[in-house]
Amino acid sequence: MKPLEQFDVLVVDDQKSMRELAMLYLYKLGFRRIHESPDGATTKTLVSDRQYDLVVLDWNLGDTNGLDVLKFIRASVLNKTTAVLIATGENKLSNVQSAMSAGASNYITKPYNDVELRSRLERALMCKLAA
C-alpha cells in the first residue's frame, strides 16, 4: 500500500465546519492530498474527472443524499473501487444497511473523533485493498 501522504482523499459534506474538522483529522492521520466538496453535484463532477483513493461522504447533503452519490461513485469508471466512508449524524440501521449494500466500505456516526475516524478508515481501506 502506498504511503498515506500519497492518497487522494475527497471530503464531502454540506457543512463547512464538518469538512474542516474531517480534513484536520485526516491531516493528523498522515493524509496530505485532501480535497473537499460541499454538495452532491460538485462531487459527481470531481469523481468523473479524477480518481480518489478515499471519499469521506456525508449521508445528508443539501442537494441530494449520500446514497445517491455513493451509487454514482460505484458506477464511475475511475472510482468504482475507491474506499468510501459514509459519515452520518443519524444512526439508523436501515441507512447503514442501504449504504453497505450500495458499496460503502464503512460508516461512521457524527460527531466523531480522530481515533474513531482512524479505526473506521483502516477497515474502509482494507476493503479497497481486497477489491
Backbone atoms as SQL, in Angstrom:
CREATE TABLE atoms (id INTEGER PRIMARY KEY, chain TEXT, resi INTEGER, resn TEXT, atom TEXT, x REAL, y REAL, z REAL);
INSERT INTO atoms VALUES
  (1, 'A', 1, 'MET', 'N', 0.851, -1.184, 0.000),
  (2, 'A', 1, 'MET', 'CA', 0.000, 0.000, 0.000),
  (3, 'A', 1, 'MET', 'C', 0.887, 1.234, 0.000),
  (4, 'A', 2, 'LYS', 'N', 0.493, 2.236, -0.773),
  (5, 'A', 2, 'LYS', 'CA', 1.286, 3.454, -0.830),
  (6, 'A', 2, 'LYS', 'C', 1.143, 4.240, 0.472),
  (7, 'A', 3, 'PRO', 'N', 2.097, 5.112, 0.759),
  (8, 'A', 3, 'PRO', 'CA', 2.021, 5.915, 1.989),
  (9, 'A', 3, 'PRO', 'C', 0.781, 6.807, 1.993),
  (10, 'A', 4, 'LEU', 'N', 0.232, 7.050, 3.188),
  (11, 'A', 4, 'LEU', 'CA', -0.982, 7.849, 3.313),
  (12, 'A', 4, 'LEU', 'C', -0.850, 9.234, 2.690),
  (13, 'A', 5, 'GLU', 'N', 0.346, 9.817, 2.748),
  (14, 'A', 5, 'GLU', 'CA', 0.507, 11.166, 2.192),
  (15, 'A', 5, 'GLU', 'C', 0.345, 11.188, 0.671),
  (16, 'A', 6, 'GLN', 'N', 0.346, 10.019, 0.040),
  (17, 'A', 6, 'GLN', 'CA', 0.156, 9.947, -1.412),
  (18, 'A', 6, 'GLN', 'C', -1.288, 9.603, -1.797),
  (19, 'A', 7, 'PHE', 'N', -2.142, 9.367, -0.822),
  (20, 'A', 7, 'PHE', 'CA', -3.551, 9.078, -1.092),
  (21, 'A', 7, 'PHE', 'C', -4.270, 10.359, -1.504),
  (22, 'A', 8, 'ASP', 'N', -5.112, 10.259, -2.523),
  (23, 'A', 8, 'ASP', 'CA', -6.006, 11.357, -2.882),
  (24, 'A', 8, 'ASP', 'C', -7.323, 11.130, -2.160),
  (25, 'A', 9, 'VAL', 'N', -7.694, 12.093, -1.314),
  (26, 'A', 9, 'VAL', 'CA', -8.873, 11.971, -0.462),
  (27, 'A', 9, 'VAL', 'C', -9.848, 13.098, -0.784),
  (28, 'A', 10, 'LEU', 'N', -11.126, 12.755, -0.814),
  (29, 'A', 10, 'LEU', 'CA', -12.172, 13.744, -1.027),
  (30, 'A', 10, 'LEU', 'C', -13.113, 13.717, 0.175),
  (31, 'A', 11, 'VAL', 'N', -13.314, 14.871, 0.790),
  (32, 'A', 11, 'VAL', 'CA', -14.236, 15.018, 1.918),
  (33, 'A', 11, 'VAL', 'C', -15.478, 15.746, 1.406),
  (34, 'A', 12, 'VAL', 'N', -16.633, 15.093, 1.541),
  (35, 'A', 12, 'VAL', 'CA', -17.894, 15.649, 1.041),
  (36, 'A', 12, 'VAL', 'C', -18.843, 15.876, 2.215),
  (37, 'A', 13, 'ASP', 'N', -19.180, 17.139, 2.436),
  (38, 'A', 13, 'ASP', 'CA', -20.137, 17.485, 3.493),
  (39, 'A', 13, 'ASP', 'C', -20.689, 18.863, 3.180),
  (40, 'A', 14, 'ASP', 'N', -21.982, 19.055, 3.369),
  (41, 'A', 14, 'ASP', 'CA', -22.584, 20.353, 3.089),
  (42, 'A', 14, 'ASP', 'C', -22.309, 21.369, 4.200),
  (43, 'A', 15, 'GLN', 'N', -21.794, 20.913, 5.322),
  (44, 'A', 15, 'GLN', 'CA', -21.430, 21.818, 6.412),
  (45, 'A', 15, 'GLN', 'C', -19.926, 22.055, 6.394),
  (46, 'A', 16, 'LYS', 'N', -19.546, 23.299, 6.148),
  (47, 'A', 16, 'LYS', 'CA', -18.127, 23.644, 6.048),
  (48, 'A', 16, 'LYS', 'C', -17.354, 23.247, 7.312),
  (49, 'A', 17, 'SER', 'N', -17.957, 23.456, 8.467),
  (50, 'A', 17, 'SER', 'CA', -17.265, 23.126, 9.721),
  (51, 'A', 17, 'SER', 'C', -16.973, 21.624, 9.814),
  (52, 'A', 18, 'MET', 'N', -17.886, 20.784, 9.335),
  (53, 'A', 18, 'MET', 'CA', -17.655, 19.334, 9.355),
  (54, 'A', 18, 'MET', 'C', -16.576, 18.934, 8.352),
  (55, 'A', 19, 'ARG', 'N', -16.554, 19.595, 7.181),
  (56, 'A', 19, 'ARG', 'CA', -15.481, 19.319, 6.209),
  (57, 'A', 19, 'ARG', 'C', -14.132, 19.690, 6.808),
  (58, 'A', 20, 'GLU', 'N', -14.074, 20.860, 7.437),
  (59, 'A', 20, 'GLU', 'CA', -12.812, 21.316, 8.016),
  (60, 'A', 20, 'GLU', 'C', -12.336, 20.388, 9.126),
  (61, 'A', 21, 'LEU', 'N', -13.256, 19.926, 9.958),
  (62, 'A', 21, 'LEU', 'CA', -12.891, 19.015, 11.040),
  (63, 'A', 21, 'LEU', 'C', -12.386, 17.687, 10.479),
  (64, 'A', 22, 'ALA', 'N', -13.104, 17.147, 9.513),
  (65, 'A', 22, 'ALA', 'CA', -12.675, 15.886, 8.895),
  (66, 'A', 22, 'ALA', 'C', -11.300, 16.052, 8.246),
  (67, 'A', 23, 'MET', 'N', -11.094, 17.172, 7.560),
  (68, 'A', 23, 'MET', 'CA', -9.808, 17.412, 6.902),
  (69, 'A', 23, 'MET', 'C', -8.685, 17.540, 7.926),
  (70, 'A', 24, 'LEU', 'N', -8.956, 18.196, 9.048),
  (71, 'A', 24, 'LEU', 'CA', -7.962, 18.312, 10.119),
  (72, 'A', 24, 'LEU', 'C', -7.589, 16.935, 10.658),
  (73, 'A', 25, 'TYR', 'N', -8.592, 16.100, 10.944),
  (74, 'A', 25, 'TYR', 'CA', -8.331, 14.750, 11.441),
  (75, 'A', 25, 'TYR', 'C', -7.550, 13.935, 10.418),
  (76, 'A', 26, 'LEU', 'N', -7.929, 14.024, 9.156),
  (77, 'A', 26, 'LEU', 'CA', -7.219, 13.281, 8.109),
  (78, 'A', 26, 'LEU', 'C', -5.770, 13.731, 8.018),
  (79, 'A', 27, 'TYR', 'N', -5.549, 15.025, 8.126),
  (80, 'A', 27, 'TYR', 'CA', -4.182, 15.557, 8.099),
  (81, 'A', 27, 'TYR', 'C', -3.381, 15.016, 9.279),
  (82, 'A', 28, 'LYS', 'N', -3.997, 14.993, 10.466),
  (83, 'A', 28, 'LYS', 'CA', -3.321, 14.457, 11.660),
  (84, 'A', 28, 'LYS', 'C', -2.964, 12.982, 11.492),
  (85, 'A', 29, 'LEU', 'N', -3.780, 12.260, 10.710),
  (86, 'A', 29, 'LEU', 'CA', -3.527, 10.835, 10.484),
  (87, 'A', 29, 'LEU', 'C', -2.458, 10.592, 9.425),
  (88, 'A', 30, 'GLY', 'N', -2.057, 11.629, 8.703),
  (89, 'A', 30, 'GLY', 'CA', -0.980, 11.477, 7.729),
  (90, 'A', 30, 'GLY', 'C', -1.362, 11.712, 6.280),
  (91, 'A', 31, 'PHE', 'N', -2.636, 11.963, 6.020),
  (92, 'A', 31, 'PHE', 'CA', -3.061, 12.258, 4.649),
  (93, 'A', 31, 'PHE', 'C', -2.662, 13.687, 4.303),
  (94, 'A', 32, 'ARG', 'N', -2.234, 13.919, 3.073),
  (95, 'A', 32, 'ARG', 'CA', -1.811, 15.264, 2.662),
  (96, 'A', 32, 'ARG', 'C', -2.560, 15.766, 1.425),
  (97, 'A', 33, 'ARG', 'N', -3.036, 14.887, 0.591),
  (98, 'A', 33, 'ARG', 'CA', -3.755, 15.281, -0.627),
  (99, 'A', 33, 'ARG', 'C', -5.260, 15.225, -0.349),
  (100, 'A', 34, 'ILE', 'N', -5.738, 16.240, 0.342),
  (101, 'A', 34, 'ILE', 'CA', -7.126, 16.255, 0.801),
  (102, 'A', 34, 'ILE', 'C', -7.888, 17.334, 0.043),
  (103, 'A', 35, 'HIS', 'N', -8.963, 16.927, -0.607),
  (104, 'A', 35, 'HIS', 'CA', -9.809, 17.823, -1.372),
  (105, 'A', 35, 'HIS', 'C', -11.177, 17.871, -0.693),
  (106, 'A', 36, 'GLU', 'N', -11.976, 18.873, -1.043),
  (107, 'A', 36, 'GLU', 'CA', -13.283, 18.985, -0.412),
  (108, 'A', 36, 'GLU', 'C', -14.368, 19.306, -1.428),
  (109, 'A', 37, 'SER', 'N', -15.588, 18.922, -1.068),
  (110, 'A', 37, 'SER', 'CA', -16.755, 19.204, -1.896),
  (111, 'A', 37, 'SER', 'C', -17.936, 19.517, -0.977),
  (112, 'A', 38, 'PRO', 'N', -18.713, 20.558, -1.319),
  (113, 'A', 38, 'PRO', 'CA', -19.831, 20.955, -0.463),
  (114, 'A', 38, 'PRO', 'C', -21.173, 20.306, -0.804),
  (115, 'A', 39, 'ASP', 'N', -21.234, 19.553, -1.924),
  (116, 'A', 39, 'ASP', 'CA', -22.536, 19.015, -2.328),
  (117, 'A', 39, 'ASP', 'C', -22.380, 17.853, -3.300),
  (118, 'A', 40, 'GLY', 'N', -23.505, 17.239, -3.602),
  (119, 'A', 40, 'GLY', 'CA', -23.511, 16.080, -4.476),
  (120, 'A', 40, 'GLY', 'C', -23.140, 16.402, -5.909),
  (121, 'A', 41, 'ALA', 'N', -23.648, 17.519, -6.445),
  (122, 'A', 41, 'ALA', 'CA', -23.363, 17.888, -7.833),
  (123, 'A', 41, 'ALA', 'C', -21.867, 18.104, -8.052),
  (124, 'A', 42, 'THR', 'N', -21.235, 18.841, -7.155),
  (125, 'A', 42, 'THR', 'CA', -19.788, 19.070, -7.259),
  (126, 'A', 42, 'THR', 'C', -19.032, 17.761, -7.142),
  (127, 'A', 43, 'THR', 'N', -19.454, 16.915, -6.230),
  (128, 'A', 43, 'THR', 'CA', -18.802, 15.625, -6.032),
  (129, 'A', 43, 'THR', 'C', -18.883, 14.775, -7.290),
  (130, 'A', 44, 'LYS', 'N', -20.038, 14.738, -7.907),
  (131, 'A', 44, 'LYS', 'CA', -20.192, 13.947, -9.135),
  (132, 'A', 44, 'LYS', 'C', -19.248, 14.433, -10.222),
  (133, 'A', 45, 'THR', 'N', -19.082, 15.743, -10.335),
  (134, 'A', 45, 'THR', 'CA', -18.144, 16.300, -11.318),
  (135, 'A', 45, 'THR', 'C', -16.715, 15.891, -10.970),
  (136, 'A', 46, 'LEU', 'N', -16.357, 16.009, -9.698),
  (137, 'A', 46, 'LEU', 'CA', -14.996, 15.681, -9.273),
  (138, 'A', 46, 'LEU', 'C', -14.656, 14.211, -9.513),
  (139, 'A', 47, 'VAL', 'N', -15.566, 13.303, -9.159),
  (140, 'A', 47, 'VAL', 'CA', -15.256, 11.876, -9.324),
  (141, 'A', 47, 'VAL', 'C', -15.334, 11.437, -10.779),
  (142, 'A', 48, 'SER', 'N', -15.927, 12.252, -11.619),
  (143, 'A', 48, 'SER', 'CA', -15.940, 11.954, -13.052),
  (144, 'A', 48, 'SER', 'C', -14.608, 12.308, -13.697),
  (145, 'A', 49, 'ASP', 'N', -13.887, 13.255, -13.073),
  (146, 'A', 49, 'ASP', 'CA', -12.649, 13.771, -13.657),
  (147, 'A', 49, 'ASP', 'C', -11.368, 13.288, -12.992),
  (148, 'A', 50, 'ARG', 'N', -11.478, 12.699, -11.798),
  (149, 'A', 50, 'ARG', 'CA', -10.271, 12.361, -11.040),
  (150, 'A', 50, 'ARG', 'C', -10.493, 11.103, -10.228),
  (151, 'A', 51, 'GLN', 'N', -9.438, 10.326, -10.084),
  (152, 'A', 51, 'GLN', 'CA', -9.514, 9.116, -9.262),
  (153, 'A', 51, 'GLN', 'C', -9.100, 9.453, -7.829),
  (154, 'A', 52, 'TYR', 'N', -9.904, 8.967, -6.885),
  (155, 'A', 52, 'TYR', 'CA', -9.614, 9.159, -5.466),
  (156, 'A', 52, 'TYR', 'C', -9.379, 7.802, -4.822),
  (157, 'A', 53, 'ASP', 'N', -8.540, 7.791, -3.802),
  (158, 'A', 53, 'ASP', 'CA', -8.303, 6.568, -3.034),
  (159, 'A', 53, 'ASP', 'C', -9.344, 6.409, -1.942),
  (160, 'A', 54, 'LEU', 'N', -9.847, 7.534, -1.452),
  (161, 'A', 54, 'LEU', 'CA', -10.765, 7.540, -0.327),
  (162, 'A', 54, 'LEU', 'C', -11.729, 8.712, -0.451),
  (163, 'A', 55, 'VAL', 'N', -13.012, 8.451, -0.179),
  (164, 'A', 55, 'VAL', 'CA', -14.020, 9.515, -0.095),
  (165, 'A', 55, 'VAL', 'C', -14.696, 9.383, 1.263),
  (166, 'A', 56, 'VAL', 'N', -14.710, 10.481, 2.018),
  (167, 'A', 56, 'VAL', 'CA', -15.479, 10.564, 3.256),
  (168, 'A', 56, 'VAL', 'C', -16.736, 11.318, 2.880),
  (169, 'A', 57, 'LEU', 'N', -17.872, 10.628, 2.901),
  (170, 'A', 57, 'LEU', 'CA', -19.104, 11.120, 2.293),
  (171, 'A', 57, 'LEU', 'C', -20.224, 11.271, 3.319),
  (172, 'A', 58, 'ASP', 'N', -20.721, 12.485, 3.450),
  (173, 'A', 58, 'ASP', 'CA', -21.843, 12.766, 4.342),
  (174, 'A', 58, 'ASP', 'C', -23.112, 12.111, 3.794),
  (175, 'A', 59, 'TRP', 'N', -23.952, 11.618, 4.681),
  (176, 'A', 59, 'TRP', 'CA', -25.210, 10.989, 4.269),
  (177, 'A', 59, 'TRP', 'C', -26.221, 12.039, 3.799),
  (178, 'A', 60, 'ASN', 'N', -26.317, 13.152, 4.519),
  (179, 'A', 60, 'ASN', 'CA', -27.292, 14.197, 4.193),
  (180, 'A', 60, 'ASN', 'C', -26.584, 15.389, 3.568),
  (181, 'A', 61, 'LEU', 'N', -26.767, 15.535, 2.266),
  (182, 'A', 61, 'LEU', 'CA', -26.214, 16.674, 1.549),
  (183, 'A', 61, 'LEU', 'C', -27.364, 17.610, 1.182),
  (184, 'A', 62, 'GLY', 'N', -27.066, 18.863, 0.971),
  (185, 'A', 62, 'GLY', 'CA', -28.122, 19.824, 0.689),
  (186, 'A', 62, 'GLY', 'C', -28.891, 19.532, -0.584),
  (187, 'A', 63, 'ASP', 'N', -28.223, 19.073, -1.624),
  (188, 'A', 63, 'ASP', 'CA', -28.875, 18.885, -2.914),
  (189, 'A', 63, 'ASP', 'C', -29.258, 17.438, -3.218),
  (190, 'A', 64, 'THR', 'N', -28.797, 16.511, -2.432),
  (191, 'A', 64, 'THR', 'CA', -29.086, 15.090, -2.643),
  (192, 'A', 64, 'THR', 'C', -28.719, 14.352, -1.357),
  (193, 'A', 65, 'ASN', 'N', -28.710, 13.028, -1.420),
  (194, 'A', 65, 'ASN', 'CA', -28.231, 12.294, -0.246),
  (195, 'A', 65, 'ASN', 'C', -26.988, 11.491, -0.617),
  (196, 'A', 66, 'GLY', 'N', -26.263, 11.100, 0.387),
  (197, 'A', 66, 'GLY', 'CA', -25.017, 10.382, 0.184),
  (198, 'A', 66, 'GLY', 'C', -25.183, 9.061, -0.545),
  (199, 'A', 67, 'LEU', 'N', -26.331, 8.438, -0.376),
  (200, 'A', 67, 'LEU', 'CA', -26.571, 7.160, -1.048),
  (201, 'A', 67, 'LEU', 'C', -26.568, 7.339, -2.563),
  (202, 'A', 68, 'ASP', 'N', -27.200, 8.389, -3.059),
  (203, 'A', 68, 'ASP', 'CA', -27.184, 8.660, -4.499),
  (204, 'A', 68, 'ASP', 'C', -25.769, 8.934, -4.998),
  (205, 'A', 69, 'VAL', 'N', -25.015, 9.690, -4.228),
  (206, 'A', 69, 'VAL', 'CA', -23.632, 9.988, -4.611),
  (207, 'A', 69, 'VAL', 'C', -22.792, 8.713, -4.567),
  (208, 'A', 70, 'LEU', 'N', -22.995, 7.888, -3.556),
  (209, 'A', 70, 'LEU', 'CA', -22.271, 6.623, -3.460),
  (210, 'A', 70, 'LEU', 'C', -22.542, 5.755, -4.686),
  (211, 'A', 71, 'LYS', 'N', -23.789, 5.654, -5.092),
  (212, 'A', 71, 'LYS', 'CA', -24.129, 4.865, -6.278),
  (213, 'A', 71, 'LYS', 'C', -23.452, 5.429, -7.524),
  (214, 'A', 72, 'PHE', 'N', -23.373, 6.753, -7.618),
  (215, 'A', 72, 'PHE', 'CA', -22.683, 7.396, -8.737),
  (216, 'A', 72, 'PHE', 'C', -21.197, 7.049, -8.716),
  (217, 'A', 73, 'ILE', 'N', -20.596, 7.103, -7.528),
  (218, 'A', 73, 'ILE', 'CA', -19.172, 6.766, -7.393),
  (219, 'A', 73, 'ILE', 'C', -18.934, 5.326, -7.817),
  (220, 'A', 74, 'ARG', 'N', -19.770, 4.413, -7.385),
  (221, 'A', 74, 'ARG', 'CA', -19.611, 2.996, -7.722),
  (222, 'A', 74, 'ARG', 'C', -19.804, 2.731, -9.215),
  (223, 'A', 75, 'ALA', 'N', -20.579, 3.584, -9.896),
  (224, 'A', 75, 'ALA', 'CA', -20.790, 3.435, -11.335),
  (225, 'A', 75, 'ALA', 'C', -19.682, 4.112, -12.144),
  (226, 'A', 76, 'SER', 'N', -18.857, 4.909, -11.484),
  (227, 'A', 76, 'SER', 'CA', -17.785, 5.654, -12.140),
  (228, 'A', 76, 'SER', 'C', -16.649, 4.721, -12.559),
  (229, 'A', 77, 'VAL', 'N', -16.158, 4.916, -13.750),
  (230, 'A', 77, 'VAL', 'CA', -15.030, 4.118, -14.244),
  (231, 'A', 77, 'VAL', 'C', -13.793, 4.362, -13.384),
  (232, 'A', 78, 'LEU', 'N', -13.541, 5.617, -13.039),
  (233, 'A', 78, 'LEU', 'CA', -12.340, 5.972, -12.284),
  (234, 'A', 78, 'LEU', 'C', -12.400, 5.575, -10.814),
  (235, 'A', 79, 'ASN', 'N', -13.590, 5.517, -10.234),
  (236, 'A', 79, 'ASN', 'CA', -13.699, 5.394, -8.782),
  (237, 'A', 79, 'ASN', 'C', -14.523, 4.215, -8.290),
  (238, 'A', 80, 'LYS', 'N', -14.728, 3.226, -9.131),
  (239, 'A', 80, 'LYS', 'CA', -15.570, 2.105, -8.702),
  (240, 'A', 80, 'LYS', 'C', -14.963, 1.313, -7.546),
  (241, 'A', 81, 'THR', 'N', -13.632, 1.375, -7.361),
  (242, 'A', 81, 'THR', 'CA', -13.002, 0.658, -6.243),
  (243, 'A', 81, 'THR', 'C', -12.507, 1.605, -5.145),
  (244, 'A', 82, 'THR', 'N', -12.874, 2.869, -5.230),
  (245, 'A', 82, 'THR', 'CA', -12.489, 3.845, -4.213),
  (246, 'A', 82, 'THR', 'C', -13.103, 3.463, -2.862),
  (247, 'A', 83, 'ALA', 'N', -12.327, 3.580, -1.802),
  (248, 'A', 83, 'ALA', 'CA', -12.854, 3.356, -0.452),
  (249, 'A', 83, 'ALA', 'C', -13.788, 4.524, -0.113),
  (250, 'A', 84, 'VAL', 'N', -15.009, 4.208, 0.305),
  (251, 'A', 84, 'VAL', 'CA', -15.982, 5.245, 0.644),
  (252, 'A', 84, 'VAL', 'C', -16.445, 5.030, 2.080),
  (253, 'A', 85, 'LEU', 'N', -16.185, 6.032, 2.908),
  (254, 'A', 85, 'LEU', 'CA', -16.618, 6.025, 4.301),
  (255, 'A', 85, 'LEU', 'C', -17.813, 6.957, 4.410),
  (256, 'A', 86, 'ILE', 'N', -18.968, 6.412, 4.740),
  (257, 'A', 86, 'ILE', 'CA', -20.177, 7.217, 4.919),
  (258, 'A', 86, 'ILE', 'C', -20.157, 7.818, 6.330),
  (259, 'A', 87, 'ALA', 'N', -20.334, 9.133, 6.404),
  (260, 'A', 87, 'ALA', 'CA', -20.412, 9.829, 7.691),
  (261, 'A', 87, 'ALA', 'C', -21.844, 10.306, 7.868),
  (262, 'A', 88, 'THR', 'N', -22.431, 9.973, 8.994),
  (263, 'A', 88, 'THR', 'CA', -23.839, 10.325, 9.199),
  (264, 'A', 88, 'THR', 'C', -24.103, 10.759, 10.633),
  (265, 'A', 89, 'GLY', 'N', -24.987, 11.719, 10.762),
  (266, 'A', 89, 'GLY', 'CA', -25.450, 12.137, 12.083),
  (267, 'A', 89, 'GLY', 'C', -26.589, 11.262, 12.570),
  (268, 'A', 90, 'GLU', 'N', -27.115, 10.457, 11.670),
  (269, 'A', 90, 'GLU', 'CA', -28.213, 9.549, 12.002),
  (270, 'A', 90, 'GLU', 'C', -27.658, 8.142, 12.165),
  (271, 'A', 91, 'ASN', 'N', -28.072, 7.469, 13.188),
  (272, 'A', 91, 'ASN', 'CA', -27.587, 6.111, 13.405),
  (273, 'A', 91, 'ASN', 'C', -28.702, 5.107, 13.107),
  (274, 'A', 92, 'LYS', 'N', -29.362, 5.304, 11.973),
  (275, 'A', 92, 'LYS', 'CA', -30.446, 4.410, 11.583),
  (276, 'A', 92, 'LYS', 'C', -29.859, 3.168, 10.933),
  (277, 'A', 93, 'LEU', 'N', -30.223, 2.015, 11.440),
  (278, 'A', 93, 'LEU', 'CA', -29.737, 0.760, 10.890),
  (279, 'A', 93, 'LEU', 'C', -30.084, 0.636, 9.412),
  (280, 'A', 94, 'SER', 'N', -31.259, 1.094, 9.012),
  (281, 'A', 94, 'SER', 'CA', -31.663, 0.989, 7.605),
  (282, 'A', 94, 'SER', 'C', -30.745, 1.807, 6.693),
  (283, 'A', 95, 'ASN', 'N', -30.293, 2.982, 7.163),
  (284, 'A', 95, 'ASN', 'CA', -29.355, 3.788, 6.370),
  (285, 'A', 95, 'ASN', 'C', -28.022, 3.079, 6.225),
  (286, 'A', 96, 'VAL', 'N', -27.544, 2.528, 7.319),
  (287, 'A', 96, 'VAL', 'CA', -26.266, 1.802, 7.292),
  (288, 'A', 96, 'VAL', 'C', -26.363, 0.614, 6.339),
  (289, 'A', 97, 'GLN', 'N', -27.436, -0.140, 6.437),
  (290, 'A', 97, 'GLN', 'CA', -27.616, -1.299, 5.559),
  (291, 'A', 97, 'GLN', 'C', -27.699, -0.875, 4.097),
  (292, 'A', 98, 'SER', 'N', -28.426, 0.196, 3.815),
  (293, 'A', 98, 'SER', 'CA', -28.535, 0.692, 2.440),
  (294, 'A', 98, 'SER', 'C', -27.170, 1.110, 1.901),
  (295, 'A', 99, 'ALA', 'N', -26.408, 1.816, 2.727),
  (296, 'A', 99, 'ALA', 'CA', -25.088, 2.271, 2.297),
  (297, 'A', 99, 'ALA', 'C', -24.144, 1.092, 2.056),
  (298, 'A', 100, 'MET', 'N', -24.143, 0.142, 2.946),
  (299, 'A', 100, 'MET', 'CA', -23.250, -1.015, 2.785),
  (300, 'A', 100, 'MET', 'C', -23.664, -1.853, 1.575),
  (301, 'A', 101, 'SER', 'N', -24.955, -1.980, 1.350),
  (302, 'A', 101, 'SER', 'CA', -25.443, -2.724, 0.181),
  (303, 'A', 101, 'SER', 'C', -25.081, -2.025, -1.125),
  (304, 'A', 102, 'ALA', 'N', -25.013, -0.699, -1.088),
  (305, 'A', 102, 'ALA', 'CA', -24.679, 0.074, -2.287),
  (306, 'A', 102, 'ALA', 'C', -23.179, 0.172, -2.527),
  (307, 'A', 103, 'GLY', 'N', -22.388, -0.371, -1.595),
  (308, 'A', 103, 'GLY', 'CA', -20.949, -0.407, -1.820),
  (309, 'A', 103, 'GLY', 'C', -20.102, 0.450, -0.910),
  (310, 'A', 104, 'ALA', 'N', -20.673, 0.971, 0.169),
  (311, 'A', 104, 'ALA', 'CA', -19.846, 1.719, 1.131),
  (312, 'A', 104, 'ALA', 'C', -18.818, 0.771, 1.742),
  (313, 'A', 105, 'SER', 'N', -17.654, 1.300, 2.002),
  (314, 'A', 105, 'SER', 'CA', -16.593, 0.500, 2.613),
  (315, 'A', 105, 'SER', 'C', -16.747, 0.438, 4.123),
  (316, 'A', 106, 'ASN', 'N', -17.349, 1.474, 4.697),
  (317, 'A', 106, 'ASN', 'CA', -17.602, 1.528, 6.130),
  (318, 'A', 106, 'ASN', 'C', -18.443, 2.772, 6.401),
  (319, 'A', 107, 'TYR', 'N', -18.815, 2.964, 7.652),
  (320, 'A', 107, 'TYR', 'CA', -19.586, 4.138, 8.036),
  (321, 'A', 107, 'TYR', 'C', -19.087, 4.617, 9.385),
  (322, 'A', 108, 'ILE', 'N', -19.386, 5.877, 9.668),
  (323, 'A', 108, 'ILE', 'CA', -19.034, 6.466, 10.957),
  (324, 'A', 108, 'ILE', 'C', -20.152, 7.421, 11.344),
  (325, 'A', 109, 'THR', 'N', -20.469, 7.459, 12.631),
  (326, 'A', 109, 'THR', 'CA', -21.526, 8.331, 13.122),
  (327, 'A', 109, 'THR', 'C', -20.916, 9.627, 13.639),
  (328, 'A', 110, 'LYS', 'N', -21.489, 10.755, 13.196),
  (329, 'A', 110, 'LYS', 'CA', -21.040, 12.066, 13.657),
  (330, 'A', 110, 'LYS', 'C', -21.750, 12.394, 14.967),
  (331, 'A', 111, 'PRO', 'N', -21.125, 13.107, 15.855),
  (332, 'A', 111, 'PRO', 'CA', -19.748, 13.581, 15.761),
  (333, 'A', 111, 'PRO', 'C', -18.762, 12.458, 16.085),
  (334, 'A', 112, 'TYR', 'N', -17.617, 12.521, 15.469),
  (335, 'A', 112, 'TYR', 'CA', -16.586, 11.514, 15.698),
  (336, 'A', 112, 'TYR', 'C', -15.278, 12.212, 16.039),
  (337, 'A', 113, 'ASN', 'N', -14.334, 11.427, 16.527),
  (338, 'A', 113, 'ASN', 'CA', -13.017, 11.990, 16.849),
  (339, 'A', 113, 'ASN', 'C', -11.969, 11.333, 15.953),
  (340, 'A', 114, 'ASP', 'N', -10.732, 11.782, 16.071),
  (341, 'A', 114, 'ASP', 'CA', -9.684, 11.276, 15.194),
  (342, 'A', 114, 'ASP', 'C', -9.380, 9.791, 15.434),
  (343, 'A', 115, 'VAL', 'N', -9.532, 9.326, 16.663),
  (344, 'A', 115, 'VAL', 'CA', -9.276, 7.913, 16.969),
  (345, 'A', 115, 'VAL', 'C', -10.327, 7.031, 16.295),
  (346, 'A', 116, 'GLU', 'N', -11.589, 7.420, 16.423),
  (347, 'A', 116, 'GLU', 'CA', -12.660, 6.651, 15.792),
  (348, 'A', 116, 'GLU', 'C', -12.542, 6.705, 14.274),
  (349, 'A', 117, 'LEU', 'N', -12.188, 7.878, 13.729),
  (350, 'A', 117, 'LEU', 'CA', -12.022, 8.008, 12.284),
  (351, 'A', 117, 'LEU', 'C', -10.919, 7.080, 11.796),
  (352, 'A', 118, 'ARG', 'N', -9.825, 7.031, 12.511),
  (353, 'A', 118, 'ARG', 'CA', -8.721, 6.149, 12.114),
  (354, 'A', 118, 'ARG', 'C', -9.177, 4.690, 12.065),
  (355, 'A', 119, 'SER', 'N', -9.889, 4.261, 13.084),
  (356, 'A', 119, 'SER', 'CA', -10.374, 2.885, 13.139),
  (357, 'A', 119, 'SER', 'C', -11.288, 2.568, 11.960),
  (358, 'A', 120, 'ARG', 'N', -12.218, 3.454, 11.665),
  (359, 'A', 120, 'ARG', 'CA', -13.152, 3.235, 10.557),
  (360, 'A', 120, 'ARG', 'C', -12.443, 3.289, 9.210),
  (361, 'A', 121, 'LEU', 'N', -11.446, 4.167, 9.099),
  (362, 'A', 121, 'LEU', 'CA', -10.696, 4.271, 7.848),
  (363, 'A', 121, 'LEU', 'C', -9.862, 3.021, 7.583),
  (364, 'A', 122, 'GLU', 'N', -9.297, 2.461, 8.628),
  (365, 'A', 122, 'GLU', 'CA', -8.500, 1.245, 8.443),
  (366, 'A', 122, 'GLU', 'C', -9.340, 0.146, 7.811),
  (367, 'A', 123, 'ARG', 'N', -10.564, -0.019, 8.286),
  (368, 'A', 123, 'ARG', 'CA', -11.446, -1.043, 7.712),
  (369, 'A', 123, 'ARG', 'C', -11.824, -0.679, 6.280),
  (370, 'A', 124, 'ALA', 'N', -12.142, 0.587, 6.049),
  (371, 'A', 124, 'ALA', 'CA', -12.524, 1.033, 4.708),
  (372, 'A', 124, 'ALA', 'C', -11.385, 0.805, 3.718),
  (373, 'A', 125, 'LEU', 'N', -10.178, 1.104, 4.134),
  (374, 'A', 125, 'LEU', 'CA', -9.036, 0.936, 3.222),
  (375, 'A', 125, 'LEU', 'C', -8.698, -0.539, 3.025),
  (376, 'A', 126, 'MET', 'N', -8.947, -1.369, 4.013),
  (377, 'A', 126, 'MET', 'CA', -8.744, -2.799, 3.835),
  (378, 'A', 126, 'MET', 'C', -9.723, -3.349, 2.803),
  (379, 'A', 127, 'CYS', 'N', -10.944, -2.833, 2.788),
  (380, 'A', 127, 'CYS', 'CA', -11.932, -3.228, 1.777),
  (381, 'A', 127, 'CYS', 'C', -11.441, -2.839, 0.386),
  (382, 'A', 128, 'LYS', 'N', -10.819, -1.675, 0.279),
  (383, 'A', 128, 'LYS', 'CA', -10.288, -1.212, -1.023),
  (384, 'A', 128, 'LYS', 'C', -9.183, -2.148, -1.501),
  (385, 'A', 129, 'LEU', 'N', -8.309, -2.538, -0.598),
  (386, 'A', 129, 'LEU', 'CA', -7.199, -3.424, -0.973),
  (387, 'A', 129, 'LEU', 'C', -7.691, -4.809, -1.388),
  (388, 'A', 130, 'ALA', 'N', -8.791, -5.231, -0.781),
  (389, 'A', 130, 'ALA', 'CA', -9.330, -6.557, -1.104),
  (390, 'A', 130, 'ALA', 'C', -10.081, -6.557, -2.432),
  (391, 'A', 131, 'ALA', 'N', -10.473, -5.371, -2.915),
  (392, 'A', 131, 'ALA', 'CA', -11.261, -5.283, -4.162),
  (393, 'A', 131, 'ALA', 'C', -10.429, -5.590, -5.384);
